[in-house]
Amino acid sequence: MEGDGITAKYFNNLMWDGDPVTQVDKDIALFLSEEAPHADLNPNNWSAEWEGYIRAPVTGEYTFYCESDDGCIV
């Protein structure tokens, strides 16, 4: 549903491999240190993929970025 969040697929490894845990995240600004975004994931070795639409409030240029200790693709 529009406005509810973005679909997240969390994998219990660093390679986006296997069957993911799927949930809707209202916010993808994750600040994690010793815990994973879902209880079924290894807190130190997981990967994520988000799919959905982002509606910009105004026309213009936006910057998307990612910070990670193991790498990321935006």
PDB file of N, CA, C and O in Angstrom:
ATOM      1  N   MET A   1       0.824  -1.172   0.000  1.00  0.00           N
ATOM      2  CA  MET A   1       0.000   0.000   0.000  1.00  0.00           C
ATOM      3  C   MET A   1       0.882   1.255   0.000  1.00  0.00           C
ATOM      4  O   MET A   1       1.913   1.285   0.672  1.00  0.00           O
ATOM      5  N   GLU A   2       0.505   2.233  -0.710  1.00  0.00           N
ATOM      6  CA  GLU A   2       1.285   3.464  -0.793  1.00  0.00           C
ATOM      7  C   GLU A   2       1.442   4.114   0.575  1.00  0.00           C
ATOM      8  O   GLU A   2       0.476   4.273   1.322  1.00  0.00           O
ATOM      9  N   GLY A   3       2.673   4.483   0.885  1.00  0.00           N
ATOM     10  CA  GLY A   3       2.940   5.176   2.123  1.00  0.00           C
ATOM     11  C   GLY A   3       3.206   4.297   3.324  1.00  0.00           C
ATOM     12  O   GLY A   3       3.523   4.812   4.396  1.00  0.00           O
ATOM     13  N   ASP A   4       3.088   2.983   3.183  1.00  0.00           N
ATOM     14  CA  ASP A   4       3.294   2.087   4.314  1.00  0.00           C
ATOM     15  C   ASP A   4       4.758   1.722   4.539  1.00  0.00           C
ATOM     16  O   ASP A   4       5.116   1.277   5.629  1.00  0.00           O
ATOM     17  N   GLY A   5       5.596   1.899   3.546  1.00  0.00           N
ATOM     18  CA  GLY A   5       6.999   1.537   3.675  1.00  0.00           C
ATOM     19  C   GLY A   5       7.529   0.918   2.405  1.00  0.00           C
ATOM     20  O   GLY A   5       6.911   1.006   1.344  1.00  0.00           O
ATOM     21  N   ILE A   6       8.680   0.292   2.529  1.00  0.00           N
ATOM     22  CA  ILE A   6       9.348  -0.320   1.390  1.00  0.00           C
ATOM     23  C   ILE A   6       9.626  -1.785   1.726  1.00  0.00           C
ATOM     24  O   ILE A   6       9.988  -2.098   2.860  1.00  0.00           O
ATOM     25  N   THR A   7       9.461  -2.677   0.762  1.00  0.00           N
ATOM     26  CA  THR A   7       9.620  -4.102   1.004  1.00  0.00           C
ATOM     27  C   THR A   7      11.093  -4.459   1.190  1.00  0.00           C
ATOM     28  O   THR A   7      11.935  -4.145   0.349  1.00  0.00           O
ATOM     29  N   ALA A   8      11.380  -5.112   2.295  1.00  0.00           N
ATOM     30  CA  ALA A   8      12.745  -5.528   2.615  1.00  0.00           C
ATOM     31  C   ALA A   8      12.853  -7.039   2.534  1.00  0.00           C
ATOM     32  O   ALA A   8      11.967  -7.764   2.986  1.00  0.00           O
ATOM     33  N   LYS A   9      13.949  -7.504   1.952  1.00  0.00           N
ATOM     34  CA  LYS A   9      14.301  -8.920   1.971  1.00  0.00           C
ATOM     35  C   LYS A   9      15.633  -9.012   2.699  1.00  0.00           C
ATOM     36  O   LYS A   9      16.633  -8.449   2.253  1.00  0.00           O
ATOM     37  N   TYR A  10      15.642  -9.725   3.820  1.00  0.00           N
ATOM     38  CA  TYR A  10      16.848  -9.904   4.619  1.00  0.00           C
ATOM     39  C   TYR A  10      17.342 -11.336   4.482  1.00  0.00           C
ATOM     40  O   TYR A  10      16.580 -12.287   4.652  1.00  0.00           O
ATOM     41  N   PHE A  11      18.615 -11.477   4.176  1.00  0.00           N
ATOM     42  CA  PHE A  11      19.238 -12.781   3.976  1.00  0.00           C
ATOM     43  C   PHE A  11      20.184 -13.073   5.137  1.00  0.00           C
ATOM     44  O   PHE A  11      20.850 -12.168   5.640  1.00  0.00           O
ATOM     45  N   ASN A  12      20.244 -14.311   5.556  1.00  0.00           N
ATOM     46  CA  ASN A  12      21.058 -14.703   6.699  1.00  0.00           C
ATOM     47  C   ASN A  12      22.505 -15.007   6.292  1.00  0.00           C
ATOM     48  O   ASN A  12      23.111 -15.961   6.779  1.00  0.00           O
ATOM     49  N   ASN A  13      23.041 -14.187   5.399  1.00  0.00           N
ATOM     50  CA  ASN A  13      24.418 -14.306   4.931  1.00  0.00           C
ATOM     51  C   ASN A  13      24.768 -12.998   4.231  1.00  0.00           C
ATOM     52  O   ASN A  13      23.913 -12.124   4.088  1.00  0.00           O
ATOM     53  N   LEU A  14      26.006 -12.857   3.797  1.00  0.00           N
ATOM     54  CA  LEU A  14      26.450 -11.612   3.167  1.00  0.00           C
ATOM     55  C   LEU A  14      26.279 -11.592   1.653  1.00  0.00           C
ATOM     56  O   LEU A  14      26.607 -10.591   1.016  1.00  0.00           O
ATOM     57  N   MET A  15      25.776 -12.667   1.064  1.00  0.00           N
ATOM     58  CA  MET A  15      25.743 -12.793  -0.398  1.00  0.00           C
ATOM     59  C   MET A  15      24.338 -12.788  -1.002  1.00  0.00           C
ATOM     60  O   MET A  15      24.176 -13.193  -2.154  1.00  0.00           O
ATOM     61  N   TRP A  16      23.341 -12.353  -0.279  1.00  0.00           N
ATOM     62  CA  TRP A  16      21.952 -12.330  -0.777  1.00  0.00           C
ATOM     63  C   TRP A  16      21.541 -13.708  -1.302  1.00  0.00           C
ATOM     64  O   TRP A  16      20.936 -13.817  -2.369  1.00  0.00           O
ATOM     65  N   ASP A  17      21.869 -14.739  -0.559  1.00  0.00           N
ATOM     66  CA  ASP A  17      21.652 -16.107  -0.998  1.00  0.00           C
ATOM     67  C   ASP A  17      20.638 -16.801  -0.088  1.00  0.00           C
ATOM     68  O   ASP A  17      20.610 -16.559   1.119  1.00  0.00           O
ATOM     69  N   GLY A  18      19.807 -17.666  -0.676  1.00  0.00           N
ATOM     70  CA  GLY A  18      18.848 -18.445   0.091  1.00  0.00           C
ATOM     71  C   GLY A  18      17.501 -17.760   0.196  1.00  0.00           C
ATOM     72  O   GLY A  18      17.221 -16.778  -0.490  1.00  0.00           O
ATOM     73  N   ASP A  19      16.679 -18.306   1.073  1.00  0.00           N
ATOM     74  CA  ASP A  19      15.334 -17.773   1.281  1.00  0.00           C
ATOM     75  C   ASP A  19      15.390 -16.597   2.258  1.00  0.00           C
ATOM     76  O   ASP A  19      15.863 -16.752   3.384  1.00  0.00           O
ATOM     77  N   PRO A  20      14.915 -15.432   1.840  1.00  0.00           N
ATOM     78  CA  PRO A  20      14.987 -14.267   2.725  1.00  0.00           C
ATOM     79  C   PRO A  20      13.824 -14.200   3.712  1.00  0.00           C
ATOM     80  O   PRO A  20      12.775 -14.812   3.512  1.00  0.00           O
ATOM     81  N   VAL A  21      14.041 -13.450   4.764  1.00  0.00           N
ATOM     82  CA  VAL A  21      12.978 -13.012   5.657  1.00  0.00           C
ATOM     83  C   VAL A  21      12.452 -11.726   5.040  1.00  0.00           C
ATOM     84  O   VAL A  21      13.229 -10.809   4.777  1.00  0.00           O
ATOM     85  N   THR A  22      11.149 -11.642   4.805  1.00  0.00           N
ATOM     86  CA  THR A  22      10.575 -10.473   4.138  1.00  0.00           C
ATOM     87  C   THR A  22       9.690  -9.699   5.116  1.00  0.00           C
ATOM     88  O   THR A  22       8.917 -10.278   5.879  1.00  0.00           O
ATOM     89  N   GLN A  23       9.829  -8.382   5.068  1.00  0.00           N
ATOM     90  CA  GLN A  23       8.990  -7.518   5.893  1.00  0.00           C
ATOM     91  C   GLN A  23       8.899  -6.156   5.229  1.00  0.00           C
ATOM     92  O   GLN A  23       9.653  -5.865   4.301  1.00  0.00           O
ATOM     93  N   VAL A  24       7.992  -5.331   5.692  1.00  0.00           N
ATOM     94  CA  VAL A  24       7.880  -3.957   5.204  1.00  0.00           C
ATOM     95  C   VAL A  24       8.548  -3.050   6.228  1.00  0.00           C
ATOM     96  O   VAL A  24       8.188  -3.049   7.406  1.00  0.00           O
ATOM     97  N   ASP A  25       9.530  -2.277   5.762  1.00  0.00           N
ATOM     98  CA  ASP A  25      10.231  -1.334   6.623  1.00  0.00           C
ATOM     99  C   ASP A  25       9.697   0.069   6.371  1.00  0.00           C
ATOM    100  O   ASP A  25       9.654   0.526   5.229  1.00  0.00           O
ATOM    101  N   LYS A  26       9.301   0.735   7.413  1.00  0.00           N
ATOM    102  CA  LYS A  26       8.837   2.122   7.282  1.00  0.00           C
ATOM    103  C   LYS A  26      10.012   3.068   7.109  1.00  0.00           C
ATOM    104  O   LYS A  26       9.862   4.156   6.554  1.00  0.00           O
ATOM    105  N   ASP A  27      11.186   2.655   7.583  1.00  0.00           N
ATOM    106  CA  ASP A  27      12.384   3.484   7.531  1.00  0.00           C
ATOM    107  C   ASP A  27      13.565   2.579   7.223  1.00  0.00           C
ATOM    108  O   ASP A  27      13.730   1.548   7.875  1.00  0.00           O
ATOM    109  N   ILE A  28      14.388   2.936   6.252  1.00  0.00           N
ATOM    110  CA  ILE A  28      15.553   2.111   5.950  1.00  0.00           C
ATOM    111  C   ILE A  28      16.841   2.748   6.446  1.00  0.00           C
ATOM    112  O   ILE A  28      17.929   2.366   6.015  1.00  0.00           O
ATOM    113  N   ALA A  29      16.730   3.697   7.330  1.00  0.00           N
ATOM    114  CA  ALA A  29      17.902   4.279   7.984  1.00  0.00           C
ATOM    115  C   ALA A  29      18.208   3.408   9.193  1.00  0.00           C
ATOM    116  O   ALA A  29      17.776   3.708  10.305  1.00  0.00           O
ATOM    117  N   LEU A  30      18.953   2.331   8.976  1.00  0.00           N
ATOM    118  CA  LEU A  30      19.254   1.381  10.041  1.00  0.00           C
ATOM    119  C   LEU A  30      20.550   1.770  10.736  1.00  0.00           C
ATOM    120  O   LEU A  30      21.566   2.003  10.081  1.00  0.00           O
ATOM    121  N   PHE A  31      20.515   1.840  12.037  1.00  0.00           N
ATOM    122  CA  PHE A  31      21.707   2.109  12.834  1.00  0.00           C
ATOM    123  C   PHE A  31      21.879   0.918  13.768  1.00  0.00           C
ATOM    124  O   PHE A  31      21.340   0.892  14.874  1.00  0.00           O
ATOM    125  N   LEU A  32      22.636  -0.059  13.305  1.00  0.00           N
ATOM    126  CA  LEU A  32      22.759  -1.321  14.028  1.00  0.00           C
ATOM    127  C   LEU A  32      24.201  -1.546  14.459  1.00  0.00           C
ATOM    128  O   LEU A  32      25.135  -1.238  13.718  1.00  0.00           O
ATOM    129  N   SER A  33      24.373  -2.075  15.636  1.00  0.00           N
ATOM    130  CA  SER A  33      25.724  -2.410  16.065  1.00  0.00           C
ATOM    131  C   SER A  33      25.814  -3.896  16.378  1.00  0.00           C
ATOM    132  O   SER A  33      26.586  -4.611  15.738  1.00  0.00           O
ATOM    133  N   GLU A  34      25.061  -4.365  17.326  1.00  0.00           N
ATOM    134  CA  GLU A  34      25.144  -5.765  17.726  1.00  0.00           C
ATOM    135  C   GLU A  34      23.846  -6.528  17.479  1.00  0.00           C
ATOM    136  O   GLU A  34      23.678  -7.633  17.995  1.00  0.00           O
ATOM    137  N   GLU A  35      22.945  -5.970  16.716  1.00  0.00           N
ATOM    138  CA  GLU A  35      21.703  -6.675  16.445  1.00  0.00           C
ATOM    139  C   GLU A  35      21.345  -6.548  14.970  1.00  0.00           C
ATOM    140  O   GLU A  35      21.738  -5.595  14.299  1.00  0.00           O
ATOM    141  N   ALA A  36      20.606  -7.510  14.491  1.00  0.00           N
ATOM    142  CA  ALA A  36      20.152  -7.516  13.104  1.00  0.00           C
ATOM    143  C   ALA A  36      18.765  -6.881  13.037  1.00  0.00           C
ATOM    144  O   ALA A  36      18.120  -6.713  14.072  1.00  0.00           O
ATOM    145  N   PRO A  37      18.294  -6.524  11.838  1.00  0.00           N
ATOM    146  CA  PRO A  37      16.976  -5.902  11.715  1.00  0.00           C
ATOM    147  C   PRO A  37      15.809  -6.874  11.908  1.00  0.00           C
ATOM    148  O   PRO A  37      14.649  -6.462  11.903  1.00  0.00           O
ATOM    149  N   HIS A  38      16.118  -8.171  12.078  1.00  0.00           N
ATOM    150  CA  HIS A  38      15.080  -9.178  12.309  1.00  0.00           C
ATOM    151  C   HIS A  38      15.662 -10.251  13.224  1.00  0.00           C
ATOM    152  O   HIS A  38      16.835 -10.602  13.104  1.00  0.00           O
ATOM    153  N   ALA A  39      14.852 -10.766  14.127  1.00  0.00           N
ATOM    154  CA  ALA A  39      15.314 -11.742  15.129  1.00  0.00           C
ATOM    155  C   ALA A  39      15.829 -13.045  14.520  1.00  0.00           C
ATOM    156  O   ALA A  39      16.621 -13.737  15.158  1.00  0.00           O
ATOM    157  N   ASP A  40      15.403 -13.402  13.303  1.00  0.00           N
ATOM    158  CA  ASP A  40      15.824 -14.656  12.680  1.00  0.00           C
ATOM    159  C   ASP A  40      17.170 -14.561  11.959  1.00  0.00           C
ATOM    160  O   ASP A  40      17.594 -15.526  11.324  1.00  0.00           O
ATOM    161  N   LEU A  41      17.843 -13.423  12.047  1.00  0.00           N
ATOM    162  CA  LEU A  41      19.100 -13.219  11.323  1.00  0.00           C
ATOM    163  C   LEU A  41      20.302 -13.221  12.256  1.00  0.00           C
ATOM    164  O   LEU A  41      20.217 -12.814  13.415  1.00  0.00           O
ATOM    165  N   ASN A  42      21.420 -13.690  11.721  1.00  0.00           N
ATOM    166  CA  ASN A  42      22.688 -13.612  12.426  1.00  0.00           C
ATOM    167  C   ASN A  42      23.024 -12.134  12.582  1.00  0.00           C
ATOM    168  O   ASN A  42      23.039 -11.421  11.579  1.00  0.00           O
ATOM    169  N   PRO A  43      23.294 -11.637  13.786  1.00  0.00           N
ATOM    170  CA  PRO A  43      23.508 -10.208  13.970  1.00  0.00           C
ATOM    171  C   PRO A  43      24.743  -9.646  13.280  1.00  0.00           C
ATOM    172  O   PRO A  43      24.838  -8.432  13.094  1.00  0.00           O
ATOM    173  N   ASN A  44      25.693 -10.495  12.895  1.00  0.00           N
ATOM    174  CA  ASN A  44      26.933 -10.018  12.291  1.00  0.00           C
ATOM    175  C   ASN A  44      27.088 -10.322  10.807  1.00  0.00           C
ATOM    176  O   ASN A  44      27.976  -9.765  10.162  1.00  0.00           O
ATOM    177  N   ASN A  45      26.260 -11.180  10.254  1.00  0.00           N
ATOM    178  CA  ASN A  45      26.425 -11.597   8.855  1.00  0.00           C
ATOM    179  C   ASN A  45      25.080 -11.713   8.152  1.00  0.00           C
ATOM    180  O   ASN A  45      24.535 -12.807   8.007  1.00  0.00           O
ATOM    181  N   TRP A  46      24.565 -10.599   7.728  1.00  0.00           N
ATOM    182  CA  TRP A  46      23.302 -10.596   6.994  1.00  0.00           C
ATOM    183  C   TRP A  46      23.403  -9.569   5.872  1.00  0.00           C
ATOM    184  O   TRP A  46      24.261  -8.686   5.884  1.00  0.00           O
ATOM    185  N   SER A  47      22.508  -9.710   4.910  1.00  0.00           N
ATOM    186  CA  SER A  47      22.446  -8.749   3.807  1.00  0.00           C
ATOM    187  C   SER A  47      20.985  -8.379   3.585  1.00  0.00           C
ATOM    188  O   SER A  47      20.078  -9.090   4.019  1.00  0.00           O
ATOM    189  N   ALA A  48      20.770  -7.259   2.906  1.00  0.00           N
ATOM    190  CA  ALA A  48      19.412  -6.765   2.710  1.00  0.00           C
ATOM    191  C   ALA A  48      19.231  -6.263   1.289  1.00  0.00           C
ATOM    192  O   ALA A  48      20.171  -5.811   0.636  1.00  0.00           O
ATOM    193  N   GLU A  49      17.998  -6.358   0.837  1.00  0.00           N
ATOM    194  CA  GLU A  49      17.603  -5.805  -0.464  1.00  0.00           C
ATOM    195  C   GLU A  49      16.254  -5.142  -0.259  1.00  0.00           C
ATOM    196  O   GLU A  49      15.331  -5.760   0.271  1.00  0.00           O
ATOM    197  N   TRP A  50      16.135  -3.900  -0.671  1.00  0.00           N
ATOM    198  CA  TRP A  50      14.862  -3.188  -0.568  1.00  0.00           C
ATOM    199  C   TRP A  50      14.313  -2.939  -1.959  1.00  0.00           C
ATOM    200  O   TRP A  50      15.060  -2.650  -2.894  1.00  0.00           O
ATOM    201  N   GLU A  51      13.014  -3.052  -2.085  1.00  0.00           N
ATOM    202  CA  GLU A  51      12.356  -2.828  -3.373  1.00  0.00           C
ATOM    203  C   GLU A  51      11.086  -2.038  -3.135  1.00  0.00           C
ATOM    204  O   GLU A  51      10.300  -2.345  -2.239  1.00  0.00           O
ATOM    205  N   GLY A  52      10.903  -1.028  -3.942  1.00  0.00           N
ATOM    206  CA  GLY A  52       9.699  -0.229  -3.814  1.00  0.00           C
ATOM    207  C   GLY A  52       9.873   1.093  -4.529  1.00  0.00           C
ATOM    208  O   GLY A  52      10.731   1.239  -5.400  1.00  0.00           O
ATOM    209  N   TYR A  53       9.065   2.032  -4.156  1.00  0.00           N
ATOM    210  CA  TYR A  53       9.088   3.353  -4.774  1.00  0.00           C
ATOM    211  C   TYR A  53       9.303   4.412  -3.701  1.00  0.00           C
ATOM    212  O   TYR A  53       8.813   4.298  -2.577  1.00  0.00           O
ATOM    213  N   ILE A  54      10.036   5.426  -4.073  1.00  0.00           N
ATOM    214  CA  ILE A  54      10.242   6.563  -3.195  1.00  0.00           C
ATOM    215  C   ILE A  54       9.621   7.772  -3.879  1.00  0.00           C
ATOM    216  O   ILE A  54       9.958   8.101  -5.017  1.00  0.00           O
ATOM    217  N   ARG A  55       8.724   8.417  -3.179  1.00  0.00           N
ATOM    218  CA  ARG A  55       8.076   9.595  -3.742  1.00  0.00           C
ATOM    219  C   ARG A  55       8.767  10.831  -3.181  1.00  0.00           C
ATOM    220  O   ARG A  55       8.714  11.098  -1.980  1.00  0.00           O
ATOM    221  N   ALA A  56       9.407  11.570  -4.057  1.00  0.00           N
ATOM    222  CA  ALA A  56      10.083  12.802  -3.638  1.00  0.00           C
ATOM    223  C   ALA A  56       9.043  13.900  -3.426  1.00  0.00           C
ATOM    224  O   ALA A  56       8.131  14.049  -4.239  1.00  0.00           O
ATOM    225  N   PRO A  57       9.168  14.667  -2.350  1.00  0.00           N
ATOM    226  CA  PRO A  57       8.169  15.688  -2.067  1.00  0.00           C
ATOM    227  C   PRO A  57       8.197  16.859  -3.050  1.00  0.00           C
ATOM    228  O   PRO A  57       7.184  17.527  -3.254  1.00  0.00           O
ATOM    229  N   VAL A  58       9.355  17.105  -3.656  1.00  0.00           N
ATOM    230  CA  VAL A  58       9.479  18.181  -4.639  1.00  0.00           C
ATOM    231  C   VAL A  58      10.419  17.725  -5.755  1.00  0.00           C
ATOM    232  O   VAL A  58      11.246  16.835  -5.556  1.00  0.00           O
ATOM    233  N   THR A  59      10.286  18.332  -6.905  1.00  0.00           N
ATOM    234  CA  THR A  59      11.180  18.049  -8.021  1.00  0.00           C
ATOM    235  C   THR A  59      12.555  18.602  -7.694  1.00  0.00           C
ATOM    236  O   THR A  59      12.677  19.706  -7.164  1.00  0.00           O
ATOM    237  N   GLY A  60      13.574  17.847  -8.006  1.00  0.00           N
ATOM    238  CA  GLY A  60      14.925  18.319  -7.746  1.00  0.00           C
ATOM    239  C   GLY A  60      15.903  17.168  -7.713  1.00  0.00           C
ATOM    240  O   GLY A  60      15.565  16.036  -8.058  1.00  0.00           O
ATOM    241  N   GLU A  61      17.099  17.462  -7.303  1.00  0.00           N
ATOM    242  CA  GLU A  61      18.166  16.464  -7.235  1.00  0.00           C
ATOM    243  C   GLU A  61      18.236  15.888  -5.822  1.00  0.00           C
ATOM    244  O   GLU A  61      18.183  16.629  -4.840  1.00  0.00           O
ATOM    245  N   TYR A  62      18.353  14.572  -5.726  1.00  0.00           N
ATOM    246  CA  TYR A  62      18.447  13.883  -4.447  1.00  0.00           C
ATOM    247  C   TYR A  62      19.690  13.007  -4.455  1.00  0.00           C
ATOM    248  O   TYR A  62      20.114  12.529  -5.508  1.00  0.00           O
ATOM    249  N   THR A  63      20.266  12.801  -3.296  1.00  0.00           N
ATOM    250  CA  THR A  63      21.435  11.941  -3.147  1.00  0.00           C
ATOM    251  C   THR A  63      21.070  10.770  -2.253  1.00  0.00           C
ATOM    252  O   THR A  63      20.542  10.956  -1.157  1.00  0.00           O
ATOM    253  N   PHE A  64      21.352   9.566  -2.722  1.00  0.00           N
ATOM    254  CA  PHE A  64      21.164   8.353  -1.939  1.00  0.00           C
ATOM    255  C   PHE A  64      22.544   7.805  -1.619  1.00  0.00           C
ATOM    256  O   PHE A  64      23.423   7.796  -2.480  1.00  0.00           O
ATOM    257  N   TYR A  65      22.739   7.355  -0.402  1.00  0.00           N
ATOM    258  CA  TYR A  65      24.040   6.819  -0.036  1.00  0.00           C
ATOM    259  C   TYR A  65      23.882   5.702   0.971  1.00  0.00           C
ATOM    260  O   TYR A  65      22.815   5.500   1.550  1.00  0.00           O
ATOM    261  N   CYS A  66      24.964   4.988   1.162  1.00  0.00           N
ATOM    262  CA  CYS A  66      24.977   3.864   2.091  1.00  0.00           C
ATOM    263  C   CYS A  66      26.328   3.832   2.800  1.00  0.00           C
ATOM    264  O   CYS A  66      27.369   4.069   2.186  1.00  0.00           O
ATOM    265  N   GLU A  67      26.298   3.543   4.071  1.00  0.00           N
ATOM    266  CA  GLU A  67      27.510   3.304   4.842  1.00  0.00           C
ATOM    267  C   GLU A  67      27.411   1.890   5.408  1.00  0.00           C
ATOM    268  O   GLU A  67      26.362   1.485   5.910  1.00  0.00           O
ATOM    269  N   SER A  68      28.504   1.150   5.323  1.00  0.00           N
ATOM    270  CA  SER A  68      28.489  -0.243   5.735  1.00  0.00           C
ATOM    271  C   SER A  68      29.886  -0.695   6.104  1.00  0.00           C
ATOM    272  O   SER A  68      30.874  -0.110   5.660  1.00  0.00           O
ATOM    273  N   ASP A  69      29.968  -1.740   6.919  1.00  0.00           N
ATOM    274  CA  ASP A  69      31.286  -2.284   7.220  1.00  0.00           C
ATOM    275  C   ASP A  69      31.679  -3.408   6.265  1.00  0.00           C
ATOM    276  O   ASP A  69      32.833  -3.837   6.261  1.00  0.00           O
ATOM    277  N   ASP A  70      30.741  -3.885   5.461  1.00  0.00           N
ATOM    278  CA  ASP A  70      31.039  -4.966   4.523  1.00  0.00           C
ATOM    279  C   ASP A  70      30.735  -4.608   3.068  1.00  0.00           C
ATOM    280  O   ASP A  70      30.885  -5.458   2.189  1.00  0.00           O
ATOM    281  N   GLY A  71      30.321  -3.392   2.796  1.00  0.00           N
ATOM    282  CA  GLY A  71      30.039  -2.962   1.431  1.00  0.00           C
ATOM    283  C   GLY A  71      28.559  -2.814   1.165  1.00  0.00           C
ATOM    284  O   GLY A  71      27.722  -3.350   1.892  1.00  0.00           O
ATOM    285  N   CYS A  72      28.249  -2.082   0.116  1.00  0.00           N
ATOM    286  CA  CYS A  72      26.851  -1.891  -0.259  1.00  0.00           C
ATOM    287  C   CYS A  72      26.764  -1.453  -1.713  1.00  0.00           C
ATOM    288  O   CYS A  72      27.733  -0.982  -2.307  1.00  0.00           O
ATOM    289  N   ILE A  73      25.582  -1.623  -2.255  1.00  0.00           N
ATOM    290  CA  ILE A  73      25.277  -1.222  -3.619  1.00  0.00           C
ATOM    291  C   ILE A  73      24.014  -0.381  -3.545  1.00  0.00           C
ATOM    292  O   ILE A  73      23.013  -0.813  -2.973  1.00  0.00           O
ATOM    293  N   VAL A  74      24.050   0.798  -4.109  1.00  0.00           N
ATOM    294  CA  VAL A  74      22.871   1.662  -4.114  1.00  0.00           C
ATOM    295  C   VAL A  74      22.417   1.822  -5.547  1.00  0.00           C
ATOM    296  O   VAL A  74      21.433   2.513  -5.810  1.00  0.00           O
TER     297      VAL A  74
END
